[in-house]
Amino acid sequence: MYDAIVVGAGPIGSYTAYQLAEVGFEVALLEEDKEVGRNVICTGVIGTEAFERFDLPRKSIVSEIKSIVFFSPSLLSINYTPSETLAYVVDRHLFDKELLQYAQGKGVDVHLGKQVHRINISRDFVEVESWNGTSFETLRARLVVLATGINYRLQRSLGLGVPASFLKGAQAEVEVKNLRRTEIYVGRQISPGSFAWAVPLRKKRARIGVLAEDKGAPRLKKFMGERFAGRIKEENPVVYQKRIAYGPVRKSIKDRVLAVGEAAGQVKTTTGGGIFYGLLCSEAAVHVLQKAFSKGDLSQRGLLQYERLWKAKLGKELKMGQWARKIARRLSDKQIDNIFKFVEKRASIKEMLEEKVKFDYHVGLISLGLKLLRLGKGK
Ligand SMILES: Cc1cc2nc3c(=O)[nH]c(=O)nc-3n(C[C@H](O)[C@H](O)[C@H](O)COP(=O)(O)OP(=O)(O)OC[C@H]3O[C@@H](n4cnc5c(N)ncnc54)[C@H](O)[C@@H]3O)c2cc1C
């Protein structure tokens, strides 16, 4: 009998297992893939705060983001270069592999190639049934943590919440000329209410992507064809697409079950980034679980503080992001251009941007954007 079984060895599942084992619990980690981090569709951008706050593998860092250039629909630009590095870009294969090794190093029992297809909850324990391709196996624990990313099948079967909707993230990794800084493009032609990005890696390689409410991959192909014409070496770059949870789940706990990471919709509604918010919530989960185990109360009531904690920390950010997206979706290209012109002319706004822009928290920036719109400069 384990204390906890974590399902899903993405970064959030592995980190949760690692922390639980570190504070003395017996933990098993089950992952359906035979190897973690392979073919992950992710740009790998993680703010510096995450590396300061959590034990993350620095050897997975492939580049740093020190500066971002924002492009308007008519290619007006705003350069944002704060005094300190904004974020790191990681190799997700290495990042995920290292986090898994951290967990193993703390004594977590890792089971790769095991897909969990059923969880039975009893009064005193949970039974987790998995399939390894040839046979079924059942493990028992006092509690199960779901860190299954965008696979919500287990949540549905247990009556837990799922995100109300999804965005689409499309990405290609290519060799590109003259890309020294991260570039962000906005406008209706790119993706209404959203954006496209180009993030330089090492050796002239870059991750180019689009976040969209509708079709991501066709938008990315069009974007690369138009804005990166002649700059991309590959003729027909392979584009990968994946859904991204958009908004928190209503219910992330029940008796002896807790969901964390993208499995609970803990993803920025502004940018679709999920690693930092997932790690923050994983930390909250471990904190609450320690108390719940010591009180011997793993009921929904005993786990309620987890849901309260993470929603208090991130609820406003997630809501404001959805609201900002709704407003941004209605802006015409001319309005966006006007905002760029307005900001470009005023040093004071650029200074305010420096102050308000926090890589992982966007409420301040959204409030500033709304002020600009109210000033009528977006008309
Ligand atoms: C194009 C794109 C770009 C992105 N860029 C960024 C970025 O730059 N920065 C950022 O922070 N985020 C980014 N994200 C989001 C980020 O990738 C996710 O938020 C993050 O991977 C979530 O981590 P997780 O551990 O919660 O889930 P995942 O990484 O999805 O891991 C879930 C794991 O659970 C396993 N699993 C699922 N079901 C089962 C089952 N039944 N049994 C066993 N195992 C199971 C899966 O195989 C997987 O390994 C991006 C997403 C996309 C699509």
The ligand as an ORCA input file, in Angstrom:
! r2SCAN-3c Opt
* xyz 0 1
  C       2.347     24.704    -28.549
  C       2.451     24.750    -27.051
  C       3.423     25.549    -26.465
  C       3.522     25.611    -25.075
  N       4.517     26.387    -24.522
  C       4.627     26.492    -23.189
  C       5.658     27.286    -22.617
  O       6.474     27.875    -23.307
  N       5.719     27.372    -21.258
  C       4.818     26.716    -20.437
  O       4.907     26.869    -19.206
  N       3.851     25.946    -20.966
  C       3.734     25.805    -22.314
  N       2.761     24.994    -22.853
  C       1.874     24.258    -21.929
  C       2.635     23.136    -21.230
  O       3.216     22.295    -22.193
  C       1.694     22.348    -20.322
  O       0.967     23.254    -19.510
  C       2.474     21.405    -19.398
  O       3.110     20.387    -20.129
  C       1.524     20.776    -18.385
  O       2.252     19.886    -17.573
  P       1.511     18.678    -16.840
  O       2.573     17.918    -16.133
  O       0.342     19.208    -16.100
  O       0.903     17.802    -18.040
  P       1.657     17.033    -19.243
  O       2.978     17.643    -19.498
  O       0.675     16.970    -20.347
  O       1.893     15.581    -18.656
  C       0.823     14.685    -18.450
  C       1.378     13.272    -18.464
  O       0.370     12.366    -18.083
  C       0.449     11.201    -18.884
  N      -0.862     10.545    -18.851
  C      -2.043     11.041    -19.293
  N      -3.038     10.173    -19.063
  C      -2.474      9.090    -18.456
  C      -3.002      7.834    -17.975
  N      -4.289      7.551    -18.053
  N      -2.127      6.951    -17.426
  C      -0.803      7.225    -17.312
  N      -0.262      8.387    -17.771
  C      -1.090      9.309    -18.321
  C       0.848     11.754    -20.243
  O       1.428     10.748    -21.061
  C       1.841     12.830    -19.857
  O       3.158     12.342    -19.777
  C       2.626     24.890    -24.244
  C       1.652     24.069    -24.831
  C       1.563     24.000    -26.229
  C       0.514     23.116    -26.830
*
